[in-house]
Amino acid sequence: MMKYSREEVMQYIQEEDVKFVRLAFCDVFGKQKNISIIADELPRAFEYGIAFDASAVAGFGDESRCDLLLHPVPETLMPLPWRPEHGRVVRMFCNISYPDGAPFECDTRGLLKKAMNDAEKAGFEFMFGAEQEFYLFQLDEGGRPTKIPYDEAGYMDIAPEDRGENIRREICLTLEQMGIRPESSHHEEGPGQNEIDFRYSDAITAADNAMTFQTVVKTVAHRNGLYADFSAKPLDNEPGNGFHINISVRPDENSENLCYMIAGILEKAEEMTAFLNPAENSYKRFGQNKAPSFISWSSENRSQLVRIPAALGEYRRAELRSPDPTVNPYLAFTLMIYAGLYGLQNKLDMPKATNINLYKADPETLAKFKKLPENLRSACKIAAVSEFIKAHVPAAILDIYCNQ
C-alpha cells in the first residue's frame, strides 16, 4: 500500500481532481464516523486540525467539554472508488486532540499506536491478520433490511448455489483499488454468510483495513440491493459471525516467543472479553458452530479459543477465535499486544494443549477448563476489577463499556 507524505497528498489531490476529503475516525465502540471537507480546506486541516462536536459521539464527552480536533494522517490516504470519477472523494484516518494539542485519551487509534511503541521499546513487533464473517440479507420493498438470506449455500459452496460469489469478487476488486490486499474469500457455513481474509500486516494497518473492510462490504452490498450484517449472531439457529484475529510476534526464531505470547493472551482472555465481545448478542455465539466458550488452545482444533493454524516460517501465527465483528479493532489489537507482551516479558509457560472436541466433551472433562464469561454483564464485572485492563484502557472507556 502506498504511504503518502503531506506534500504527496496535496499533489495527489491536484492531479486526481479530488474535490472532497473524508476525515475518518471511530467512536470508542469502533463505529466509523467522518467529516467531509472540500479539498481546498486540506492545508488548514493538516496545519491546525478540523474541529467537531465531540459531545454527539459515543464516549467522547458531554456538552461541558465538547470541542475536539481531527488531524488527518497523510499515509492513510485512500480513494473511494465508488464515488464519481470527476470530483473524486478520498479518505484519511485521523488523530484526535484537544484544542490545546494534547492527545485525546479516548482515541482508540492513538491507544493502538502507543501499544505498538511500547512493544517496540521492549524489542518486539506484532503482526495481525483479520478474518471477518458477515451475512448478506435481502432488502424489503422499502429498502429496509430483512432476515431473508441472499442464498441457502453452505461452507465453500460454489455458484449457482453460492450467490455471493460476484459480490465477494466486487468487494475484493474494490479493496484492491484502495490498495488493500485480500488474501482469500469463500462462502461460510450459514445461509448467505461469507468470509474474506487479509494478508498479515502491522497492527495499525490491519486495524485501519478492518474498519475500511466493513465500509466497503456494506457499500457494495447496498449497491447490489442487499444488506451486509456484521452482528455476532444475526440468525438464532445459524452460525454466528466471527472476527478471527491472527497474531504473530517478531523476533521468533525458534517459536519460543510465539508460545510466551499465546500464554499471555490465554491468561488475560477472560479480562479482555468485554472489549472483544462488546454486545449482548456476542454471547449467543459462544460454544457452538466453531465459536469457543472455554479458555484453551490447540494446534488446529477449531473448538478452541486459540489455535495455531498449520503454517511455516513467517506465516506461523496464533488465531484468537472469540472476537466478533462488533469489536473495535484498535482496542482489541491494543489489548492483545499488551497481553502478548505480558506473556513475553514474564516468559509464561503455555498450558497443555487441548486436543479434544470441546463441543462433544462430557461435563466431567469440561469442568477442568475455565469458561469465557457467559454474558456481557459478567464480562464487564471481570474487566472492572482487572488491574491489567485498568493499566491499558482509559477509565472513561472502561466506564462507557461497562456502565451503559
N, C-alpha and C positions, 0 to 999 in steps of 0.2 A: 504494500500500500504506500502511495506517495505521501511523504511527510513535508508539509509546506512551512515556509517561514512567513512572517508578516508581509515582507516585500513580494514574495511569490504569490501570496493570496491576492494582494492588490493587483498584481499583473494578471492573474487568472481571471479575476472579476472583470477586468477591462477586455481581455482577449476573448472571453467566452460569452460576452453580452449578458452578464449576470445582473439582474435588476433587484432581486430580493435576497436577503441573508436571514436564515432562521438561526437564532441563538438558542441552542437547546440545553436543557438541564433536567433534572428529575427531582421529585419530592422525596421525602425520606422513605416512602414505600416503593420507590423505583418507577413511579408513573411519570412518563416523559411529558415535559412542558416545553413551550418555546415562545419567543417573541420574534416577530418578523420585522426587520428594518430594511429600508431601501439601501442599496449598495453604497450610495454617497455618504451614508452615516457610519460606514465601517471604520474609517480612520479615527473618528471620535470614540467608537466602541473599543478599539484597540488601546487608545490613549487613556481614556477615563472610565470606561465601562458604561453599560446601559442600565439605568435604574428601573426597578419594578416593585410592585406592591407585594411584599412577602407575606402579608397577613392573610392573603387569599390562597396561599399554597400550604397543603397539609404539612404540619410540623415546622413551618418556617417562622413562627412567631405570631404575635397579635398586633392590634392596631397601635399599641403604645410604642412599638419599635419596628416599623414596618418597611423601611427602605433598605433594599439590598441592591448590589450591583453585579451585573453579568459581564465577565471578561472573556471574550472568545479565545479559544486555544487554536492557533493557526494550523498546527499539524493535524487537526481533526477535520479539516475541510473535506466535504463530500458533496458532489452534485446530487440532486434529487431527480432521477431520470424520468419520473412520471409527471414532472412539471413541464411547461411549454419549452420548446427548443429556443424560441426567441423570447428574451426577457426571462432568462433561466433563473432557477432558485437553487441555492446551495445551503448547506447546513454546517454549523460548527458547534461542538460541545463547549461549555463554558466553565470557568472557575467562578466561584461566588464569594463576594467580600462584603463587609460592612462599608459604609461611606468613608470611614477613616482608613480604609485599606486593609484592616485586619481580616484574616480568613474567616468565613462563616463556618461555625463548628458543625452545623448540620448538613454541610455539603458532603454527601457520601462519596462523591468522586474524589474530593480532596482527602477524605479519610483513606481511600484506597492508595492514593499516591504516597501518603505518609507511611502506610504499611509497607509499600514497595521499597521506600527509602530505608526504613528500619531493617528490612530483610537484607538490603544491600550492605548496610553498615555491619551487619552480623556475618557477612560473607556468603549470602545465599541469593538466588533468584528463583522465583516460582513462575511456572508457565501454566496457562489454563486453556482448556478447550471446552466448548459448550455443546450440549445436545438438548435441544428443546423440542418438545412434542406439542401438537396443537390439533384441535378438531376443526373441520370445515362443516358449517351448517348452512342450510338454505335460508333465504330471507322470505318473509311473507309478502303479500301484495303491497303492503305499505312500506316495504324496505326494512322492516324490523327483524332481528334475529329470531329464528325458531330453534327447536331442539331436534330438527329433522336432519340427520347426517347426509352429506353430499353423496356418499356411496355406502355400500354394505361390504366392501372388501376387507380382507384380513391382512395379517403380517406379511409384508414383502410381496403381496399380490401384484399382478401387472394388469394393464388395460386389456379388455374393456371393464373388468370388474373394478379396477382402481381408476376412478375418475379424477383423482387428484394429481395424476402424473403431469399433465400440462400446467397445472397451477404451480406445482413444485419447480418445474422447468423455468417458468416465468419468474418465480421468486429467485432462483439461483442466477439467472441471467441478469436480473436487476441488481442483485448483490454484487455480481462481478463488475457491472458498470460503475458501481460505487467504490470499487477497489477492495471488496471483501471476498475472501476465497472460501466458498463452501466446499466441504470435502466429500460428502455423500448425502443422498436423500432416499427415502423409501416410505411406503405405506406402513403404518403401525397396526397394532392388533385391533384397536377399536374401529367401528364403522365411521368412515370419514376422518380417521385420525392419521396424522402424518408426522414425520420427523426429518429435520435437516441438521447435519452435523458440520462443525467447523474445524479446520486445522488449528493446532495449538498456537498461542502467541503470548506475549507478555500480558500481565493482569489487566492493565488499563485498556489496552487494545481489545482484549477479549470481552471486557465489560461493556465498552462502547459498542462493540459489534453485536452483543446480545441485545442491547437497547435498540439498535438500528434494525436488527432482525425482526423484532416484533412489529415495528412500524411498517417495514416492507411487506411482511406477511399479511397484515391487516389491510394495507393499501391494495395489494394485488388481489386479495380475496374479494374485497369490496368492488373492485373494478370488474370482477367476474361474477358479480351478483351473489356473493357468498359472505358469510361471517366467520372470521377466524377466532376461535375461543381458546385462550391460554389458561383458563382457570384449572385448578388442580383436579377437580372431579366434575366435569360437565354433565355426565350421564351416570346415574346411580348404579346401574348394573353393568357398566362397561369399564375398561381400564382408564385410570386417571392419566393426566399429563405430567410427565417428569421433566425436570431440568437437571439432567445428569452433568455433573461438573468434574472434568478430568483435570488433575493437577500433578505436576512433576516438579522436582527441585534440582537445581544445579549449584555446585558440582555434585555428582553422584556416580563416581567411578565404579564402585562395587555394590551399588544398591543399598548400602547401609543407611544412607541419608533418606532414601525413599521410605525405608522401614521406620526410622525415627519420626519422619513427617506423618506417616499414617497413624502411628501410635498417638501422636499429639492430637490429631483430628478425632480419633476414636474417643480419647479421654474427654475432649471438650464438646463432643457431638450433642449431648443432652442439653448443655448450657446454650448452645448456638441455635437450637431448633426453632425458637420463637422468631428468629430472623431468617431462617432458611425456609420456614413454612408459616408465613405471616397471616394466613386466612383460616377461618373456621373450617372452610371447605377443604383445606390442605390435609386435615387429619382423617378425612373419609377415604383418602387414597392409601394410607399406610396398611401394610400387611396383606396385600392382595395384588395380583397381576404385576408381579416383579417389583412392587414398591416395598421397601423394608419396613419392619416395625421393631427390630431388635438391634442392639449395638454390637456388631460383629463384622468380620471380614473373611474373604476367601479369595482364591486366585481367579476363578472365572464364574463362580456361582452367583446368579442374578437375584437370589433371595436375600443377599447380604446388604448391609449398609454401605460397606466399602468393598469393592472388588478390584483386583489387579488384572486388567484385560491382557490377553495374550499379545505380546509385542516385544520387539527387540530394540536395544540401543536407545537412541534419543526418543523413541516412541513409548518407552516404558513409563507407566504412569499409574496413578490410583484414580478410581472413579467413585465419587460420592453420589449415592443414588437417592438420598432422601429429599433434596430440594425440589420445588416445583416452580413453574414459570411465573408465579405471582411474586417471587423473590425480587429484592433489589440486588442486582448482580454486584454492584460496587460494595455493598455492605457484606454480602455473602463471601466475596473473594477476600475482603479485608479480614474477616474473622477466620477464614481458612488459612490465610497466611500466618496470622498470629498463633493459631493452634498448631500449625506445622512448625513454626519457629520454636514454640514451647517444647514440642517433641524433640526437635533437633538439638536445642541447647541443653536439654536435660538427658539426652541420649536414652529416651524411653524405649523400653522393650515392647514389641508388639505382643498382644495376647495371642494365644494359639489360634490357628486358622480353623474356621468352621466349615468343614466340607460336607455339610448335610443340607437337605432342602428344608428350610425352616417353616415353609408353608404346610409341610406334611408331618412335621415332628410332633411327638407326643408331649403332653403337658409337663411330664417329668423332665424331659430334655430341655424344653423351653424355659423352665424355672431357673435354669443355670445362667440365663442371659438377662442383661439389663435391657429394659424396653425404652424405646423413644417415648416422649410424652404422648398421651392419648388424645389430648385436645389443646387448643390454644391457651386456655386458662392455665393448665398445668405447665405448659412450656414457659409462659410468662412468669409464673411463680418461681421456677427454677432460674430463669435469666435474672430476675430481680435481686436474687441473693448471691449471684455468681461474681466473685472477685475478678475472674477473667473477663467477663462481659463489662463490668464497671470500668475496668482498665482500658478497654478498647472501643467502647460505644459511649458517646457523649450522653450525659444524664438526660438531656432533653429528648434524644431519640429513644432511649430506653423507656422513658415515661410515655412517649407517644405510642410506641408499640404495645406496651403492656397496661396502659390505663385509658384505653379508648372508651 
